[in-house]
Amino acid sequence: MPHLRNSENQSYHTTYTNKIIEQMLKYVNTGVVFQEIPDEVTLAVNIANCPCHCPGCHSKYLWENIGKPLTPMVIDQMLKQYDSDITCIAFMGGDSEPTYINALARHIHREHPQYRVAWYSGRQRIPSSVKKSDFDYIKVGPYIAHLGCLKERTTNQRLYKKASGDDFTDITSRFWK
């Protein structure tokens, strides 16, 4: 096997690292929100590279593969920054890497058990590879304009709250006035 010269090795390593970063789950921005999860002050993490591409989506910029890598270390920094100002962290998207979202949820519950974890998925169903019990809240359903969002009684979207284990209760009606 031929040995690479140092400059070739460095170039190969840089290219390989850039490909890994390009393929990683990325987030674009965050915000503290009060309406996404009932009774929670939530740090919403907007995740890029959404494969759902719902017609009428209000966050089309999240369809692009942009942003910064979302790692457990980044999550730890976010939670340290907001500390007791929040009670929940919500992954807004992540359907391109659901098992990675699951791993992040598990990390938060293990390292930061004082926080609840929510996931807003644009899919109709959570993949079987995801352990639902690692989440406290799960929203499912693509946005369908004529049916409306969670606050509309006609919505196809549903927000579930963990009751125990893998059992969840539909709390969508909490959004209706």
C-alpha contacts under 8 A as a table, 3 or more apart, distances in Angstrom:
res1	aa1	res2	aa2	distance
4	L	7	S	7.93
4	L	8	E	5.69
4	L	9	N	5.50
5	R	8	E	5.20
5	R	9	N	6.01
6	N	9	N	4.99
6	N	10	Q	6.08
7	S	10	Q	5.07
7	S	11	S	6.12
8	E	11	S	5.05
8	E	12	Y	6.07
9	N	12	Y	5.10
9	N	13	H	6.06
10	Q	13	H	5.04
10	Q	14	T	6.07
11	S	14	T	5.14
11	S	15	T	6.14
12	Y	15	T	5.16
12	Y	16	Y	6.07
13	H	16	Y	5.08
13	H	17	T	6.02
14	T	17	T	5.11
14	T	18	N	6.06
15	T	18	N	5.14
15	T	19	K	6.22
16	Y	19	K	5.17
16	Y	20	I	6.36
17	T	20	I	5.15
17	T	21	I	6.26
18	N	21	I	5.11
18	N	22	E	6.03
19	K	22	E	5.00
19	K	23	Q	6.27
20	I	23	Q	5.22
20	I	24	M	6.20
21	I	24	M	5.11
21	I	69	P	6.73
22	E	65	N	7.74
24	M	69	P	6.06
24	M	70	L	7.57
25	L	47	I	7.42
25	L	48	A	7.32
25	L	49	N	7.81
25	L	69	P	5.87
25	L	70	L	5.84
25	L	94	G	7.27
25	L	96	S	7.85
25	L	97	E	6.84
25	L	100	Y	7.90
26	K	47	I	5.83
26	K	48	A	5.60
26	K	49	N	7.63
26	K	65	N	7.49
26	K	66	I	6.78
26	K	67	G	5.38
26	K	68	K	5.01
26	K	69	P	4.30
26	K	70	L	5.05
27	Y	45	V	6.61
27	Y	46	N	5.54
27	Y	47	I	4.17
27	Y	48	A	5.49
27	Y	66	I	7.59
27	Y	67	G	5.24
27	Y	68	K	5.53
27	Y	69	P	6.45
27	Y	70	L	5.91
28	V	45	V	7.74
28	V	46	N	5.75
28	V	47	I	6.01
28	V	48	A	6.20
28	V	62	L	7.55
28	V	66	I	6.75
28	V	67	G	4.45
28	V	68	K	6.49
29	N	45	V	6.21
29	N	46	N	5.55
29	N	47	I	7.77
29	N	67	G	7.86
30	T	43	L	6.67
30	T	44	A	5.40
30	T	45	V	4.56
30	T	46	N	5.99
31	G	43	L	5.65
31	G	44	A	5.32
31	G	45	V	6.92
32	V	41	V	6.90
32	V	42	T	5.52
32	V	43	L	4.53
32	V	44	A	6.12
32	V	86	I	7.60
33	V	36	E	6.58
33	V	41	V	6.20
33	V	42	T	5.24
33	V	43	L	6.32
33	V	44	A	6.62
34	F	37	I	6.98
34	F	38	P	7.59
34	F	39	D	7.95
34	F	40	E	6.61
34	F	41	V	5.25
34	F	42	T	6.25
35	Q	38	P	6.32
36	E	42	T	7.36
37	I	40	E	5.63
37	I	41	V	7.66
37	I	42	T	6.95
37	I	118	A	7.91
37	I	137	Y	7.91
38	P	174	R	7.15
38	P	175	F	7.95
40	E	86	I	7.53
40	E	87	T	5.77
40	E	88	C	6.18
41	V	85	D	7.44
41	V	86	I	4.88
41	V	87	T	5.31
41	V	88	C	6.16
42	T	86	I	5.64
42	T	87	T	6.11
42	T	88	C	4.62
42	T	89	I	5.32
42	T	90	A	6.53
43	L	86	I	6.53
43	L	88	C	6.26
43	L	89	I	4.66
43	L	90	A	6.07
44	A	89	I	6.01
44	A	90	A	4.79
44	A	91	F	6.20
44	A	92	M	6.41
45	V	89	I	7.42
45	V	90	A	6.05
45	V	91	F	5.11
45	V	92	M	5.67
46	N	62	L	7.48
46	N	91	F	6.55
46	N	92	M	4.88
46	N	93	G	6.66
47	I	50	C	7.36
47	I	62	L	6.55
47	I	91	F	6.95
47	I	92	M	5.87
47	I	93	G	5.29
47	I	94	G	5.80
48	A	61	Y	7.76
48	A	62	L	4.41
48	A	63	W	6.02
48	A	64	E	6.03
48	A	65	N	5.67
48	A	66	I	6.02
48	A	67	G	6.80
48	A	93	G	7.41
48	A	94	G	7.33
49	N	62	L	5.84
49	N	63	W	4.71
49	N	64	E	4.84
49	N	65	N	4.46
49	N	66	I	7.09
49	N	94	G	7.75
49	N	96	S	6.85
50	C	53	H	6.66
50	C	62	L	5.97
50	C	63	W	4.61
50	C	64	E	7.17
50	C	93	G	6.53
50	C	94	G	6.66
50	C	95	D	6.32
50	C	96	S	6.23
51	P	63	W	6.70
51	P	95	D	6.66
51	P	96	S	6.00
52	C	95	D	7.59
52	C	122	G	6.25
52	C	123	R	7.29
52	C	142	P	7.32
53	H	57	C	7.15
53	H	60	K	7.53
53	H	63	W	6.60
54	C	57	C	5.37
54	C	142	P	6.24
54	C	143	Y	5.80
54	C	144	I	7.04
55	P	143	Y	7.40
55	P	144	I	6.98
55	P	145	A	7.27
56	G	143	Y	7.42
56	G	144	I	7.37
56	G	145	A	5.99
57	C	60	K	5.84
57	C	143	Y	6.76
59	S	62	L	5.72
59	S	63	W	7.77
60	K	63	W	5.43
60	K	64	E	7.86
61	Y	64	E	5.93
62	L	65	N	7.54
62	L	66	I	7.71
70	L	74	V	6.06
70	L	75	I	7.13
71	T	74	V	5.13
71	T	75	I	6.33
71	T	104	L	7.78
72	P	75	I	4.99
72	P	76	D	6.14
72	P	104	L	6.34
72	P	107	H	6.98
73	M	76	D	5.01
73	M	77	Q	6.31
74	V	77	Q	5.08
74	V	78	M	6.25
75	I	78	M	5.06
75	I	79	L	6.20
75	I	108	I	7.96
76	D	79	L	5.23
76	D	80	K	6.09
77	Q	80	K	5.05
77	Q	81	Q	6.10
78	M	81	Q	5.10
78	M	82	Y	6.37
79	L	82	Y	5.28
79	L	83	D	5.49
80	K	83	D	5.01
82	Y	85	D	5.39
82	Y	86	I	6.30
83	D	86	I	6.55
84	S	87	T	7.05
86	I	89	I	7.72
86	I	115	Y	7.86
87	T	114	Q	7.37
87	T	115	Y	5.22
87	T	116	R	6.34
88	C	115	Y	5.03
88	C	116	R	4.44
88	C	117	V	5.64
88	C	118	A	7.17
89	I	115	Y	6.99
89	I	116	R	6.39
89	I	117	V	5.16
89	I	118	A	6.15
90	A	117	V	5.87
90	A	118	A	4.35
90	A	119	W	5.42
90	A	120	Y	7.10
91	F	94	G	6.95
91	F	101	I	7.64
91	F	117	V	7.98
91	F	118	A	6.22
91	F	119	W	4.78
91	F	120	Y	6.08
92	M	119	W	6.23
92	M	120	Y	4.92
92	M	121	S	7.05
93	G	119	W	7.13
93	G	120	Y	5.61
93	G	121	S	5.35
93	G	122	G	6.91
94	G	97	E	5.56
94	G	98	P	5.99
94	G	101	I	6.37
94	G	121	S	7.06
95	D	98	P	5.29
95	D	121	S	6.20
95	D	122	G	7.05
95	D	123	R	7.34
97	E	100	Y	5.37
97	E	101	I	6.47
98	P	101	I	5.01
98	P	102	N	6.21
98	P	127	P	7.43
98	P	130	V	6.77
99	T	102	N	4.88
99	T	103	A	6.25
99	T	129	S	6.54
99	T	130	V	5.73
100	Y	103	A	4.91
100	Y	104	L	6.27
101	I	104	L	5.10
101	I	105	A	6.24
102	N	105	A	5.06
102	N	106	R	6.21
102	N	130	V	5.99
102	N	131	K	6.84
102	N	134	D	6.80
102	N	135	F	7.95
103	A	106	R	5.07
103	A	107	H	6.15
104	L	107	H	4.94
104	L	108	I	6.23
105	A	108	I	5.17
105	A	109	H	6.32
105	A	117	V	6.25
105	A	134	D	5.94
105	A	135	F	6.41
106	R	109	H	5.25
106	R	110	R	6.12
106	R	134	D	5.61
107	H	110	R	5.12
107	H	111	E	5.88
107	H	112	H	7.78
108	I	111	E	5.25
108	I	112	H	5.03
108	I	113	P	6.61
108	I	115	Y	7.43
108	I	117	V	7.57
109	H	112	H	5.42
109	H	113	P	4.52
109	H	114	Q	7.75
109	H	115	Y	7.17
109	H	116	R	7.61
109	H	117	V	7.77
109	H	134	D	7.52
110	R	113	P	5.95
112	H	115	Y	6.13
113	P	116	R	7.52
116	R	135	F	7.52
116	R	136	D	5.81
116	R	137	Y	7.97
117	V	134	D	7.94
117	V	135	F	5.31
117	V	136	D	5.31
117	V	137	Y	6.47
118	A	135	F	5.92
118	A	136	D	5.83
118	A	137	Y	4.45
118	A	138	I	5.62
118	A	139	K	7.81
119	W	135	F	7.30
119	W	137	Y	6.39
119	W	138	I	4.92
119	W	139	K	6.16
120	Y	138	I	6.02
120	Y	139	K	4.62
120	Y	140	V	6.38
121	S	126	I	7.82
121	S	138	I	7.39
121	S	139	K	5.80
121	S	140	V	5.02
121	S	141	G	6.69
121	S	142	P	7.67
122	G	139	K	7.91
122	G	140	V	5.73
122	G	141	G	4.90
122	G	142	P	4.27
122	G	143	Y	7.10
123	R	126	I	6.90
123	R	140	V	5.72
123	R	141	G	5.07
123	R	142	P	5.74
124	Q	140	V	5.57
124	Q	141	G	4.58
124	Q	142	P	6.74
125	R	140	V	6.51
125	R	141	G	7.55
126	I	130	V	6.83
126	I	132	K	7.93
126	I	140	V	7.51
127	P	130	V	5.64
128	S	131	K	7.41
131	K	134	D	5.84
132	K	135	F	5.69
132	K	166	D	5.89
133	S	136	D	7.23
133	S	162	K	7.35
133	S	164	S	7.80
133	S	165	G	5.31
133	S	166	D	5.01
133	S	167	D	7.96
135	F	138	I	6.81
135	F	162	K	7.28
136	D	161	K	5.82
136	D	162	K	5.04
137	Y	159	L	6.96
137	Y	160	Y	5.48
137	Y	161	K	4.51
137	Y	162	K	6.05
138	I	159	L	5.76
138	I	160	Y	5.23
138	I	161	K	6.68
139	K	157	Q	7.04
139	K	158	R	5.50
139	K	159	L	4.17
139	K	160	Y	6.13
140	V	157	Q	5.72
140	V	158	R	5.53
140	V	159	L	6.60
141	G	156	N	6.29
141	G	157	Q	4.40
141	G	158	R	6.58
142	P	156	N	7.72
142	P	157	Q	6.69
143	Y	147	L	7.96
143	Y	148	G	7.10
143	Y	149	C	6.56
143	Y	156	N	7.82
143	Y	157	Q	7.15
144	I	147	L	5.47
144	I	148	G	6.21
144	I	149	C	7.71
144	I	155	T	7.82
144	I	156	N	7.45
145	A	148	G	5.17
145	A	149	C	7.65
147	L	152	E	7.48
147	L	154	T	5.23
147	L	155	T	4.68
147	L	156	N	6.42
148	G	151	K	7.56
148	G	152	E	5.58
148	G	154	T	6.53
148	G	155	T	5.03
148	G	156	N	7.73
149	C	152	E	5.70
149	C	155	T	5.60
149	C	156	N	7.88
149	C	157	Q	6.80
150	L	153	R	7.52
150	L	155	T	5.91
150	L	157	Q	5.99
150	L	158	R	6.92
150	L	159	L	7.87
150	L	172	T	6.59
150	L	175	F	6.36
150	L	176	W	7.87
151	K	155	T	7.63
151	K	172	T	7.95
151	K	173	S	7.99
151	K	175	F	4.77
151	K	176	W	5.16
151	K	177	K	7.84
152	E	155	T	5.46
152	E	175	F	7.78
152	E	176	W	6.46
153	R	173	S	7.63
153	R	176	W	6.53
155	T	158	R	7.78
158	R	170	D	6.76
158	R	171	I	7.58
158	R	172	T	5.46
159	L	170	D	5.91
159	L	171	I	5.70
159	L	172	T	5.04
160	Y	168	F	5.65
160	Y	169	T	5.24
160	Y	170	D	4.42
160	Y	171	I	5.54
160	Y	172	T	7.12
161	K	168	F	5.25
161	K	169	T	5.26
161	K	170	D	6.50
161	K	171	I	6.55
162	K	165	G	7.29
162	K	166	D	7.21
162	K	167	D	6.04
162	K	168	F	4.27
162	K	169	T	6.33
163	A	166	D	7.85
163	A	167	D	5.48
163	A	168	F	5.04
163	A	169	T	6.18
164	S	167	D	5.29
164	S	168	F	7.04
170	D	173	S	7.84
171	I	174	R	5.67
172	T	175	F	5.91
172	T	176	W	7.61
173	S	176	W	5.23
174	R	177	K	7.96
